Amino acid sequence: MLYNFDPTRKASVAARLFEGYQGYVQTDGYEGYSHLNNVPGITLVGDWVDVCRKFKDVIKAGGKSEKAVLAQKGLEYIAAFYKIESEIEGLENSEKLKIRREKTRPIVLEMKTWADENIGETQHKSLIFKALNYFINQWPKLCYFIDDPIVGPDTNAVEKAIRPFALGRRNWMFSDTVRGAKASANLFSLVITAKSNGVDPYEYLKLVFSEMPKAKTIEDIERLLPENYGKITS
């Protein structure tokens, strides 16, 4: 898992990070990622949690208004298929795919029809219009998880992984050098990758700090990556 620091959110940053990559890239609807959809070999996947946030913003602002009632309906559609997701967690991919196609697809298709029918009744620039419009514009990207079991409906796993870094920002907000930010990103990349491989980060970093001075080649350094921890210590 990789953390990366860059002082901007320009499209060129995403282009550099994914240069030569082929596969899925799952993001929210930030426009800076949109060009990746045109890169051969990359499939841009949408984030249902971001759709959910847009409808929740309407309810927070609108109380019991008609707009809020409409937003609540959108959340009910999303909650319905997330309930299915919780039930199929841990199943074999083939079974998960079968259930998503049989049960989830009708729900999201009904939601799309509902959004198309109602967006024309909303005022432009209103929060409910923005929520419905966002959902409709993201629609093709939001459906990939139905037909490929390795794809999830959202980026929650990533958000969970970056939460410790986000919570700690206040602690290092005055460490304002690019060099320091990049060093922090590298360190967090090692820590979260160790966790993902079931390795205790403290024990892993002790090993890295003791073995790194001995490394002479790129191969020596790659040997110290978290996924190789068991080979080194066995």
Secondary structure, 3 states (H helix, E strand, C coil): CCCCCCCCCCHHHHHHHCCCCCEEEECCCCHHHHHHHHCCCEEEECCHHHHHHHHHHHHHHHCCCHHHHHHHHHHHHHHHHHHHHHHHCCCCHHHHHHHHHHHHHHHHHHHHHHHHHHHCCCCCCCHHHHHHHHHHHHHHHHCHHHHCCCCCCCCHHHHHHHHHHHHCHHHHCCCCCHHHHHHHHHHHHHHHHHHHCCCCHHHHHHHHHHHHHHCCCHHHHHCCCHHHHHHHHC
